Amino acid sequence: MAVRRQVRLRLALPWLAEAIAAEAGEGAEMTRAPAAEWLLARGRPLSGHPVDWRGWLLDGADCPAGLLQRFPAGACVRALQHGSRPEGTWACARPVHLLAAIDHLQIAPAAVALDEDESATLERDLNRHFADRGFVFHAAGPGRDWVLECPAVDCTSVEPAGLSGRNLRDLMPAGRDGAAIRSLTNEIQMLLHDHPVNVGRAAHGLPVVNSLWLWGFGRAAGATHFEGPAIYTDDAWLAGLWRIHGAEANAISDLAAGLARVDRDALLGWSGLPASAPGESIAEAERRCLAPARAALQSGAVGGVDMLLGERAFAVGRGARLRFWRRGQPLAEGLA
């Protein structure tokens, strides 16, 4: 008789180490996270330092190979917004506020949240300006990436997450059509300069949108339904990827309920800080993600937990609950 393979839970929280470091820098008492400390104390480090957290999440799961390459971000975000696999070439277009350093530009760390009227006005004026070029902007809700419908474009560009404070001169779009996209970006910036929406935002002390960061260019490959793992995520790229393949992503807040009836591998990809204060973000990770993971492992609902916390990965096996002599320590020490 065949033995049923125990399911595994795979978690990626790329921002957690950053939140821990930020809280330590504040000099305040560190937020304790008992479940996370328990998992770290009983886990073993995995070799390597993954750069791409989405790739790490999918590489260890029962998914077709090369999904992120065959289904780039722009097409997946459009699928999430529109409901089906889009035709043609797409890119993400994130409204950003650029800061001038001494000799270069940087992306401001805080996201720019436009209201519906502001988004609609900018979308209308951008599309009017580029009407004869084959570029069409599609605005999205506050804090979300817009998408850009493009003519056939061969371009690589870096995702804006994690670029805060870096010199943008070295991160410009590249590839066959990189120069054309850089020119397009410059033209967008000129249009946004002194735009009435930005004049109004500045008058109210709000950060202006002085650029759109274009990234995730490409076409979606042909897709078929696949019985992959369940996914819990706030990430539009991953949620759109699942939708293209005939499945739906779950909210991160649904993880605990999902693990209570788990019958297949589960993935959780949490892309961004859930709160403005680092301690609150750590507490949210503990409550929504790490405590349910420990409970599922202790109950035997899952046979193992893999975790990517910042740039370090750990595996916690089913024997973890028996290693009672391993004592937890503050996260800053466990991730050191």
TORMIRO-91042 format. One line per 2 residues: their letters; for each residue x negated, y, z of N, C-alpha, C. Coordinates in pm, whole numbers, always signed. Example, Ala and Ser with C-alpha at 12.3 -4.5 7.8 and 13.67 -1.06 7.14 Angstrom:
AS) -1319 -569 +780 -1230 -450 +780 -1320 -330 +780 ~ -1285 -225 +708 -1367 -106 +714 -1290 +3 +787
//
This chain:
MA) -84 -119 +0 +0 +0 +0 -88 +125 +0 ~ -56 +220 -87 -135 +342 -98 -119 +427 +27
VR) -227 +487 +70 -226 +574 +186 -197 +717 +140 ~ -100 +779 +199 -65 +917 +161 -174 +1013 +205
RQ) -224 +1091 +112 -327 +1188 +143 -269 +1301 +228 ~ -342 +1336 +331 -294 +1446 +413 -317 +1579 +341
VR) -221 +1666 +359 -230 +1795 +290 -329 +1885 +362 ~ -382 +1982 +288 -475 +2079 +344 -419 +2220 +326
LR) -461 +2304 +415 -427 +2446 +410 -555 +2523 +379 ~ -548 +2614 +283 -665 +2691 +241 -631 +2839 +254
LA) -711 +2912 +330 -682 +3051 +364 -795 +3140 +315 ~ -760 +3253 +252 -858 +3353 +213 -815 +3488 +269
LP) -894 +3542 +359 -872 +3675 +417 -999 +3757 +392 ~ -1015 +3809 +271 -1142 +3875 +236 -1171 +4001 +316
WL) -1070 +4059 +379 -1086 +4185 +450 -1115 +4168 +600 ~ -1105 +4046 +652 -1108 +4028 +797 -1243 +4069 +857
AE) -1352 +4028 +795 -1484 +4065 +849 -1502 +4217 +850 ~ -1451 +4284 +746 -1458 +4430 +740 -1381 +4493 +855
AI) -1263 +4439 +885 -1183 +4493 +996 -1254 +4472 +1129 ~ -1316 +4355 +1147 -1388 +4327 +1271 -1505 +4423 +1288
AA) -1581 +4445 +1180 -1695 +4537 +1184 -1648 +4680 +1213 ~ -1536 +4720 +1152 -1485 +4855 +1174 -1443 +4874 +1319
EA) -1379 +4774 +1376 -1337 +4786 +1516 -1458 +4791 +1608 ~ -1560 +4711 +1578 -1683 +4714 +1659 -1748 +4851 +1652
GE) -1741 +4915 +1534 -1800 +5047 +1517 -1729 +5155 +1595 ~ -1603 +5129 +1630 -1527 +5228 +1707 -1567 +5229 +1854
GA) -1636 +5124 +1898 -1680 +5118 +2036 -1573 +5081 +2135 ~ -1453 +5047 +2087 -1343 +5010 +2176 -1352 +4861 +2210
EM) -1271 +4818 +2304 -1266 +4676 +2338 -1217 +4597 +2217 ~ -1287 +4489 +2185 -1255 +4412 +2066 -1125 +4333 +2083
TR) -1047 +4329 +1977 -924 +4251 +1977 -957 +4103 +1979 ~ -900 +4029 +2074 -922 +3885 +2079 -815 +3815 +1996
AP) -856 +3707 +1933 -768 +3629 +1846 -789 +3482 +1881 ~ -717 +3430 +1980 -744 +3295 +2030 -737 +3185 +1924
AA) -642 +3193 +1833 -630 +3089 +1730 -749 +3093 +1636 ~ -786 +3213 +1593 -901 +3226 +1504 -1028 +3178 +1573
EW) -1045 +3214 +1701 -1163 +3171 +1774 -1166 +3019 +1789 ~ -1050 +2959 +1813 -1040 +2813 +1826 -1081 +2744 +1694
LL) -1032 +2797 +1582 -1065 +2738 +1452 -1213 +2753 +1421 ~ -1269 +2869 +1447 -1410 +2891 +1419 -1499 +2802 +1506
AR) -1463 +2788 +1632 -1544 +2707 +1723 -1547 +2560 +1681 ~ -1440 +2513 +1621 -1429 +2371 +1584 -1458 +2345 +1437
GR) -1487 +2450 +1361 -1512 +2433 +1218 -1660 +2424 +1188 ~ -1689 +2395 +1063 -1829 +2394 +1016 -1841 +2492 +900
PL) -1951 +2566 +896 -1970 +2661 +786 -1987 +2587 +654 ~ -1932 +2643 +549 -1952 +2590 +414 -2063 +2669 +348
SG) -2141 +2602 +264 -2256 +2667 +202 -2211 +2769 +98 ~ -2300 +2863 +69 -2271 +2963 -33 -2199 +3084 +24
HP) -2199 +3190 -55 -2131 +3314 -19 -2043 +3355 -136 ~ -1918 +3306 -137 -1830 +3337 -251 -1810 +3487 -267
VD) -1820 +3534 -391 -1796 +3675 -421 -1650 +3697 -458 ~ -1594 +3603 -533 -1458 +3614 -582 -1365 +3532 -492
WR) -1290 +3600 -407 -1208 +3526 -312 -1094 +3450 -380 ~ -1039 +3505 -489 -934 +3432 -559 -989 +3304 -622
GW) -1108 +3315 -681 -1171 +3196 -738 -1197 +3091 -633 ~ -1244 +3132 -515 -1267 +3036 -406 -1136 +2969 -366
LL) -1031 +3046 -356 -902 +2992 -313 -853 +2885 -410 ~ -864 +2912 -541 -811 +2820 -641 -905 +2703 -670
DG) -1036 +2726 -657 -1132 +2620 -690 -1116 +2500 -599 ~ -1076 +2522 -477 -1061 +2411 -385 -921 +2354 -382
AD) -836 +2392 -476 -697 +2349 -477 -670 +2262 -600 ~ -555 +2198 -597 -514 +2112 -708 -449 +2196 -816
CP) -532 +2271 -888 -486 +2361 -993 -567 +2336 -1120 ~ -511 +2365 -1237 -590 +2357 -1360 -712 +2447 -1352
AG) -819 +2407 -1416 -944 +2483 -1411 -932 +2613 -1491 ~ -1004 +2715 -1447 -1016 +2839 -1523 -891 +2923 -1529
LL) -803 +2914 -1431 -678 +2988 -1437 -699 +3139 -1442 ~ -789 +3191 -1360 -808 +3336 -1354 -867 +3390 -1484
QR) -948 +3309 -1552 -1006 +3353 -1679 -902 +3349 -1790 ~ -815 +3251 -1789 -716 +3237 -1896 -592 +3323 -1873
FP) -576 +3370 -1749 -460 +3454 -1715 -510 +3575 -1637 ~ -560 +3677 -1709 -619 +3794 -1642 -515 +3875 -1565
AG) -566 +3967 -1483 -482 +4038 -1388 -371 +4117 -1454 ~ -403 +4192 -1560 -301 +4278 -1621 -180 +4201 -1666
AC) -201 +4089 -1735 -90 +4008 -1785 -11 +3947 -1669 ~ -80 +3905 -1563 -10 +3844 -1449 +73 +3946 -1372
VR) +18 +4066 -1353 +95 +4169 -1282 +217 +4208 -1364 ~ +203 +4215 -1496 +318 +4244 -1581 +422 +4132 -1569
AL) +378 +4008 -1566 +473 +3896 -1551 +548 +3905 -1419 ~ +479 +3946 -1314 +545 +3960 -1184 +651 +4068 -1188
QH) +622 +4178 -1258 +717 +4289 -1264 +830 +4263 -1361 ~ +799 +4192 -1471 +896 +4176 -1580 +970 +4042 -1574
GS) +909 +3942 -1512 +977 +3816 -1493 +935 +3701 -1582 ~ +848 +3724 -1680 +807 +3617 -1770 +669 +3647 -1826
RP) +609 +3548 -1891 +477 +3565 -1950 +484 +3670 -2061 ~ +401 +3775 -2054 +408 +3881 -2155 +325 +3847 -2279
EG) +366 +3899 -2390 +286 +3890 -2513 +190 +4009 -2519 ~ +84 +3995 -2594 -8 +4106 -2616 -110 +4123 -2505
TW) -183 +4232 -2514 -292 +4262 -2421 -245 +4360 -2314 ~ -284 +4330 -2190 -240 +4413 -2077 -359 +4441 -1985
AC) -345 +4546 -1906 -443 +4578 -1803 -370 +4635 -1683 ~ -434 +4630 -1568 -384 +4700 -1450 -433 +4845 -1456
AR) -351 +4935 -1405 -387 +5077 -1401 -352 +5130 -1262 ~ -452 +5142 -1178 -426 +5183 -1039 -443 +5333 -1022
PV) -341 +5403 -974 -357 +5546 -942 -458 +5562 -828 ~ -560 +5644 -850 -665 +5662 -750 -697 +5810 -734
HL) -760 +5840 -620 -813 +5974 -596 -965 +5964 -597 ~ -1030 +6030 -692 -1175 +6028 -702 -1234 +6143 -623
LA) -1340 +6112 -550 -1411 +6212 -471 -1545 +6242 -537 ~ -1584 +6366 -537 -1712 +6406 -594 -1819 +6401 -486
AI) -1919 +6313 -505 -2037 +6311 -418 -2140 +6407 -477 ~ -2264 +6400 -430 -2365 +6496 -475 -2387 +6488 -625
DH) -2400 +6366 -676 -2430 +6352 -820 -2349 +6242 -886 ~ -2238 +6201 -823 -2156 +6096 -883 -2016 +6100 -823
LQ) -1929 +6013 -876 -1791 +6004 -827 -1772 +5876 -747 ~ -1681 +5884 -651 -1643 +5768 -570 -1492 +5758 -563
IA) -1441 +5637 -540 -1298 +5619 -516 -1271 +5641 -368 ~ -1173 +5725 -337 -1136 +5749 -198 -1085 +5620 -135
PA) -1115 +5596 -8 -1075 +5469 +54 -925 +5453 +70 ~ -852 +5560 +90 -707 +5548 +112 -633 +5536 -21
AV) -537 +5445 -25 -455 +5428 -145 -367 +5550 -165 ~ -338 +5581 -291 -249 +5692 -324 -109 +5635 -347
AL) -15 +5677 -266 +122 +5627 -276 +211 +5735 -339 ~ +247 +5716 -465 +336 +5809 -534 +481 +5771 -508
DE) +569 +5870 -495 +710 +5836 -484 +767 +5811 -624 ~ +892 +5771 -630 +951 +5731 -758 +955 +5846 -858
DE) +989 +5965 -812 +995 +6080 -904 +856 +6116 -958 ~ +756 +6114 -872 +620 +6143 -916 +573 +6041 -1018
SA) +598 +5912 -988 +557 +5806 -1081 +626 +5821 -1215 ~ +757 +5847 -1212 +833 +5859 -1337 +782 +5977 -1421
TL) +749 +6088 -1354 +701 +6205 -1427 +565 +6178 -1492 ~ +474 +6119 -1416 +342 +6089 -1471 +351 +5985 -1582
ER) +434 +5885 -1562 +452 +5782 -1666 +503 +5846 -1795 ~ +602 +5932 -1784 +658 +5998 -1902 +553 +6082 -1975
DL) +477 +6162 -1900 +381 +6252 -1964 +262 +6176 -2023 ~ +217 +6072 -1956 +108 +5991 -2011 +152 +5922 -2139
NR) +272 +5865 -2138 +320 +5794 -2258 +347 +5890 -2373 ~ +391 +6010 -2341 +410 +6111 -2447 +276 +6148 -2510
HF) +173 +6160 -2426 +41 +6200 -2477 -23 +6091 -2562 ~ -3 +5965 -2523 -70 +5854 -2593 +25 +5779 -2687
AD) +133 +5842 -2726 +238 +5774 -2804 +187 +5715 -2934 ~ +87 +5777 -2997 +41 +5731 -3128 -84 +5643 -3120
RG) -121 +5599 -2999 -244 +5521 -2982 -220 +5373 -2955 ~ -95 +5336 -2927 -68 +5196 -2892 -82 +5165 -2746
FV) -104 +5267 -2660 -112 +5247 -2516 +19 +5291 -2451 ~ +76 +5203 -2368 +202 +5235 -2300 +185 +5204 -2152
FH) +209 +5304 -2069 +197 +5289 -1924 +332 +5249 -1865 ~ +326 +5158 -1768 +446 +5114 -1696 +420 +5135 -1547
AA) +489 +5231 -1489 +467 +5265 -1348 +525 +5157 -1257 ~ +475 +5156 -1134 +522 +5060 -1034 +550 +5135 -904
GP) +591 +5062 -802 +625 +5122 -674 +503 +5171 -599 ~ +524 +5241 -487 +414 +5299 -409 +312 +5193 -368
GR) +184 +5225 -387 +77 +5136 -346 +54 +5018 -437 ~ +125 +5011 -549 +110 +4897 -640 +42 +4941 -768
DW) -26 +4845 -832 -87 +4874 -961 +19 +4897 -1067 ~ -2 +5001 -1147 +73 +5012 -1271 +14 +4911 -1369
VL) +81 +4894 -1484 +22 +4813 -1590 +18 +4896 -1718 ~ -79 +4862 -1802 -101 +4933 -1927 -92 +4834 -2042
EC) +5 +4856 -2130 +18 +4777 -2251 -80 +4834 -2354 ~ -163 +4746 -2411 -276 +4792 -2493 -270 +4732 -2633
PA) -334 +4798 -2728 -368 +4728 -2852 -473 +4622 -2819 ~ -511 +4541 -2915 -612 +4438 -2890 -740 +4502 -2838
VD) -779 +4468 -2716 -893 +4528 -2650 -981 +4418 -2592 ~ -1111 +4431 -2613 -1208 +4340 -2552 -1291 +4423 -2455
CT) -1257 +4412 -2326 -1318 +4501 -2227 -1323 +4430 -2092 ~ -1431 +4452 -2021 -1441 +4404 -1883 -1450 +4524 -1790
SV) -1383 +4514 -1677 -1381 +4624 -1581 -1367 +4566 -1441 ~ -1422 +4636 -1345 -1427 +4586 -1208 -1299 +4622 -1134
EP) -1248 +4529 -1054 -1131 +4556 -971 -1164 +4667 -870 ~ -1073 +4762 -848 -1105 +4875 -759 -1116 +4838 -613
AG) -1055 +4727 -569 -1066 +4687 -429 -1212 +4667 -392 ~ -1254 +4729 -285 -1392 +4715 -240 -1490 +4812 -302
LS) -1443 +4903 -389 -1533 +4997 -454 -1547 +5129 -378 ~ -1473 +5145 -271 -1477 +5271 -197 -1621 +5303 -154
GR) -1664 +5425 -184 -1797 +5468 -144 -1908 +5434 -242 ~ -1877 +5355 -344 -1981 +5316 -439 -1989 +5415 -556
NL) -2105 +5421 -616 -2127 +5507 -732 -2056 +5448 -853 ~ -1956 +5519 -905 -1876 +5466 -1015 -1950 +5470 -1147
RD) -2060 +5540 -1153 -2135 +5548 -1279 -2181 +5409 -1324 ~ -2211 +5321 -1227 -2260 +5187 -1260 -2147 +5085 -1274
LM) -2021 +5130 -1266 -1908 +5037 -1265 -1808 +5067 -1375 ~ -1851 +5139 -1475 -1763 +5177 -1584 -1727 +5056 -1672
PA) -1613 +5061 -1742 -1574 +4952 -1832 -1684 +4921 -1933 ~ -1700 +4790 -1961 -1803 +4745 -2053 -1741 +4650 -2154
GR) -1824 +4592 -2238 -1775 +4503 -2343 -1763 +4574 -2476 ~ -1711 +4502 -2575 -1702 +4557 -2711 -1629 +4690 -2716
DG) -1519 +4701 -2641 -1440 +4824 -2644 -1457 +4906 -2516 ~ -1566 +4881 -2443 -1588 +4953 -2319 -1596 +5103 -2339
AA) -1666 +5148 -2445 -1680 +5291 -2469 -1544 +5355 -2497 ~ -1459 +5286 -2572 -1326 +5340 -2603 -1242 +5353 -2476
IR) -1253 +5256 -2385 -1175 +5262 -2261 -1232 +5370 -2169 ~ -1363 +5389 -2169 -1420 +5500 -2091 -1370 +5634 -2144
SL) -1361 +5646 -2274 -1308 +5769 -2334 -1162 +5788 -2298 ~ -1085 +5679 -2301 -944 +5685 -2262 -931 +5733 -2118
TN) -1015 +5680 -2029 -1010 +5718 -1888 -1040 +5867 -1872 ~ -1139 +5915 -1944 -1170 +6059 -1938 -1053 +6144 -1982
EI) -984 +6098 -2085 -869 +6172 -2136 -755 +6172 -2034 ~ -737 +6059 -1967 -636 +6051 -1860 -668 +6151 -1750
QM) -795 +6158 -1712 -835 +6250 -1606 -810 +6395 -1643 ~ -835 +6430 -1769 -809 +6567 -1813 -659 +6598 -1810
LL) -577 +6500 -1847 -433 +6521 -1844 -382 +6538 -1701 ~ -442 +6464 -1608 -396 +6469 -1469 -447 +6594 -1396
HD) -554 +6652 -1445 -607 +6772 -1380 -504 +6885 -1388 ~ -469 +6937 -1274 -371 +7045 -1263 -233 +7006 -1316
HP) -204 +6877 -1322 -69 +6835 -1358 +28 +6882 -1249 ~ +150 +6921 -1284 +246 +6969 -1183 +266 +6873 -1066
VN) +262 +6743 -1091 +276 +6647 -981 +162 +6666 -881 ~ +41 +6681 -933 -74 +6699 -843 -75 +6835 -777
VG) -29 +6938 -847 -18 +7069 -785 +76 +7062 -665 ~ +188 +6992 -683 +284 +6978 -573 +228 +6896 -459
RA) +154 +6790 -489 +96 +6708 -383 -9 +6788 -305 ~ -92 +6864 -377 -195 +6943 -309 -132 +7047 -217
AH) -21 +7105 -260 +46 +7207 -179 +98 +7148 -48 ~ +126 +7017 -49 +175 +6951 +73 +65 +6875 +146
GL) -60 +6898 +107 -171 +6834 +175 -188 +6687 +144 ~ -133 +6640 +32 -143 +6500 -6 -256 +6480 -108
PV) -320 +6363 -108 -425 +6339 -207 -367 +6336 -348 ~ -437 +6400 -440 -389 +6403 -578 -433 +6276 -650
VN) -361 +6243 -757 -399 +6132 -845 -478 +6195 -960 ~ -610 +6183 -953 -690 +6246 -1058 -750 +6146 -1156
SL) -708 +6018 -1143 -751 +5918 -1241 -664 +5793 -1227 ~ -668 +5711 -1329 -615 +5575 -1323 -733 +5481 -1345
WL) -752 +5387 -1253 -861 +5292 -1268 -809 +5172 -1346 ~ -865 +5151 -1464 -818 +5046 -1556 -903 +4921 -1538
WG) -836 +4807 -1517 -910 +4683 -1495 -818 +4565 -1530 ~ -876 +4444 -1537 -797 +4323 -1560 -745 +4311 -1701
FG) -823 +4352 -1802 -780 +4348 -1941 -771 +4204 -1992 ~ -672 +4179 -2079 -668 +4050 -2147 -527 +4005 -2180
RA) -523 +3894 -2251 -397 +3830 -2289 -377 +3705 -2204 ~ -253 +3672 -2175 -222 +3549 -2103 -223 +3432 -2200
AG) -289 +3325 -2161 -290 +3204 -2242 -152 +3139 -2237 ~ -131 +3039 -2321 -7 +2962 -2313 +0 +2889 -2181
AT) +117 +2881 -2124 +133 +2822 -1991 +242 +2717 -1991 ~ +224 +2617 -1905 +327 +2517 -1882 +349 +2508 -1731
HF) +461 +2451 -1694 +490 +2434 -1551 +390 +2336 -1491 ~ +339 +2366 -1373 +252 +2270 -1306 +293 +2260 -1159
EG) +283 +2141 -1107 +318 +2117 -967 +195 +2142 -882 ~ +161 +2267 -867 +45 +2303 -788 +82 +2321 -642
PA) -12 +2370 -564 +15 +2393 -422 +112 +2508 -402 ~ +175 +2511 -286 +254 +2627 -248 +158 +2742 -219
IY) +198 +2863 -252 +111 +2978 -227 +187 +3085 -150 ~ +115 +3145 -56 +166 +3256 +25 +69 +3372 +2
TD) +119 +3483 -48 +27 +3590 -85 +96 +3725 -97 ~ +16 +3830 -79 +59 +3967 -108 -5 +4015 -237
DA) -79 +3929 -306 -158 +3967 -421 -78 +3952 -549 ~ -64 +4063 -624 +18 +4061 -744 -41 +3971 -853
WL) -171 +3963 -863 -233 +3877 -964 -196 +3732 -939 ~ -213 +3685 -815 -180 +3545 -785 -31 +3519 -795
AG) +51 +3611 -745 +196 +3592 -753 +243 +3587 -897 ~ +187 +3675 -983 +221 +3672 -1124 +172 +3547 -1193
LW) +56 +3498 -1154 +3 +3374 -1210 +97 +3257 -1182 ~ +146 +3249 -1061 +241 +3141 -1027 +371 +3158 -1108
RI) +418 +3282 -1122 +543 +3303 -1195 +528 +3261 -1341 ~ +415 +3293 -1403 +392 +3251 -1542 +403 +3100 -1554
HG) +365 +3028 -1450 +367 +2882 -1454 +495 +2822 -1396 ~ +598 +2904 -1384 +728 +2852 -1345 +746 +2832 -1197
AE) +665 +2895 -1114 +677 +2882 -969 +681 +3021 -907 ~ +718 +3027 -782 +727 +3155 -713 +636 +3155 -591
AN) +569 +3266 -569 +487 +3284 -450 +576 +3315 -331 ~ +528 +3280 -213 +598 +3307 -88 +532 +3425 -16
AI) +609 +3491 +67 +553 +3599 +148 +462 +3542 +256 ~ +362 +3617 +295 +271 +3573 +400 +347 +3548 +530
SD) +449 +3628 +555 +527 +3611 +678 +602 +3478 +682 ~ +613 +3409 +569 +684 +3280 +564 +593 +3161 +591
LA) +464 +3184 +618 +372 +3072 +632 +411 +2978 +745 ~ +440 +3032 +863 +471 +2946 +977 +589 +2855 +948
AG) +696 +2909 +888 +812 +2827 +855 +776 +2725 +748 ~ +693 +2764 +650 +656 +2671 +545 +573 +2556 +596
LA) +484 +2581 +692 +401 +2474 +746 +480 +2376 +832 ~ +596 +2419 +878 +680 +2328 +957 +739 +2217 +872
RV) +743 +2237 +739 +800 +2135 +650 +707 +2111 +531 ~ +578 +2123 +554 +481 +2113 +445 +476 +1971 +388
DR) +478 +1959 +255 +467 +1828 +191 +365 +1830 +78 ~ +291 +1940 +64 +185 +1951 -36 +86 +2055 +12
DA) -29 +2059 -52 -130 +2157 -14 -72 +2298 -19 ~ -125 +2383 +65 -78 +2522 +71 -197 +2616 +66
LL) -177 +2728 -2 -278 +2832 -14 -223 +2961 +44 ~ -310 +3038 +108 -274 +3172 +152 -384 +3266 +108
GW) -347 +3366 +28 -439 +3469 -15 -389 +3605 +28 ~ -459 +3666 +123 -417 +3794 +181 -516 +3898 +133
SG) -474 +3984 +41 -570 +4066 -32 -611 +4194 +38 ~ -524 +4251 +122 -552 +4383 +175 -520 +4398 +322
LP) -583 +4496 +384 -558 +4524 +526 -409 +4549 +551 ~ -349 +4481 +648 -206 +4500 +672 -173 +4622 +756
AS) -272 +4683 +819 -245 +4798 +905 -360 +4897 +891 ~ -334 +5021 +932 -437 +5124 +920 -546 +5107 +1025
AP) -512 +5061 +1144 -610 +5040 +1251 -668 +4899 +1241 ~ -800 +4883 +1247 -858 +4750 +1232 -808 +4649 +1336
GE) -793 +4694 +1461 -745 +4602 +1563 -605 +4550 +1533 ~ -519 +4637 +1479 -384 +4593 +1443 -389 +4493 +1328
SI) -480 +4514 +1233 -494 +4420 +1122 -539 +4283 +1172 ~ -634 +4280 +1264 -680 +4153 +1321 -565 +4083 +1393
AE) -488 +4159 +1470 -374 +4100 +1541 -270 +4044 +1445 ~ -247 +4112 +1333 -153 +4063 +1232 -203 +3933 +1169
AE) -332 +3926 +1139 -389 +3803 +1084 -372 +3687 +1181 ~ -394 +3714 +1308 -377 +3610 +1410 -232 +3563 +1415
RR) -140 +3656 +1417 +2 +3620 +1436 +60 +3551 +1313 ~ +35 +3607 +1195 +101 +3557 +1075 +30 +3440 +1010
CL) -98 +3425 +1033 -177 +3332 +954 -254 +3232 +1039 ~ -339 +3280 +1127 -433 +3193 +1196 -366 +3111 +1307
AP) -272 +3170 +1380 -199 +3093 +1481 -115 +2983 +1416 ~ -39 +3009 +1307 +31 +2899 +1240 -64 +2792 +1186
AR) -183 +2832 +1139 -279 +2733 +1088 -327 +2642 +1201 ~ -359 +2701 +1315 -401 +2617 +1429 -289 +2524 +1473
AA) -167 +2576 +1481 -54 +2492 +1524 -32 +2376 +1428 ~ -42 +2401 +1297 -23 +2294 +1199 -132 +2189 +1209
LQ) -253 +2230 +1237 -363 +2135 +1252 -347 +2054 +1381 ~ -309 +2120 +1489 -293 +2051 +1616 -178 +1951 +1611
SG) -72 +1983 +1537 +43 +1893 +1529 +23 +1781 +1429 ~ -80 +1792 +1346 -101 +1692 +1242 -24 +1719 +1115
AV) +43 +1835 +1106 +118 +1868 +984 +24 +1886 +866 ~ -98 +1935 +891 -199 +1943 +787 -322 +1867 +835
GG) -396 +1814 +737 -514 +1735 +772 -641 +1816 +781 ~ -637 +1942 +742 -755 +2025 +749 -724 +2167 +706
VD) -808 +2258 +750 -793 +2400 +717 -927 +2450 +665 ~ -925 +2509 +545 -1042 +2577 +491 -1015 +2728 +501
ML) -1117 +2804 +542 -1097 +2947 +564 -1210 +3025 +499 ~ -1175 +3130 +426 -1271 +3229 +379 -1241 +3358 +453
LG) -1333 +3397 +540 -1315 +3515 +625 -1425 +3613 +588 ~ -1390 +3713 +508 -1494 +3800 +453 -1569 +3726 +345
ER) -1699 +3707 +364 -1780 +3636 +267 -1827 +3500 +319 ~ -1776 +3457 +433 -1818 +3329 +491 -1700 +3232 +492
AF) -1729 +3107 +457 -1625 +3004 +448 -1650 +2895 +551 ~ -1542 +2840 +602 -1548 +2737 +705 -1446 +2628 +674
AV) -1477 +2505 +716 -1383 +2393 +705 -1357 +2339 +845 ~ -1228 +2321 +876 -1189 +2268 +1006 -1113 +2139 +979
GR) -1166 +2025 +1028 -1106 +1896 +1000 -1004 +1853 +1103 ~ -943 +1739 +1078 -836 +1690 +1165 -886 +1655 +1304
GA) -1017 +1629 +1317 -1072 +1597 +1449 -1095 +1718 +1537 ~ -1063 +1836 +1487 -1089 +1958 +1563 -1017 +1960 +1697
RL) -898 +1904 +1701 -820 +1912 +1825 -883 +1829 +1937 ~ -973 +1736 +1900 -1039 +1652 +2001 -1166 +1716 +2055
RF) -1214 +1821 +1991 -1340 +1884 +2031 -1313 +1992 +2136 ~ -1259 +1948 +2249 -1215 +2043 +2350 -1331 +2113 +2419
WR) -1452 +2057 +2408 -1566 +2118 +2474 -1619 +2241 +2398 ~ -1575 +2261 +2275 -1621 +2376 +2198 -1536 +2498 +2235
RG) -1599 +2593 +2296 -1528 +2710 +2346 -1529 +2822 +2243 ~ -1415 +2891 +2234 -1406 +3002 +2142 -1487 +3122 +2189
QP) -1526 +3204 +2095 -1599 +3326 +2125 -1543 +3438 +2041 ~ -1566 +3565 +2078 -1512 +3676 +2000 -1547 +3661 +1851
LA) -1457 +3708 +1765 -1474 +3690 +1623 -1604 +3751 +1571 ~ -1642 +3866 +1626 -1766 +3929 +1582 -1886 +3837 +1602
EG) -1883 +3756 +1708 -1992 +3660 +1733 -1976 +3536 +1646 ~ -1852 +3489 +1631 -1828 +3369 +1552 -1861 +3386 +1405
LA) -1850 +3510 +1354 -1878 +3537 +1212 -2018 +3593 +1192 ~ -2094 +3609 +1300 -2229 +3667 +1286 -2322 +3572 +1210
//
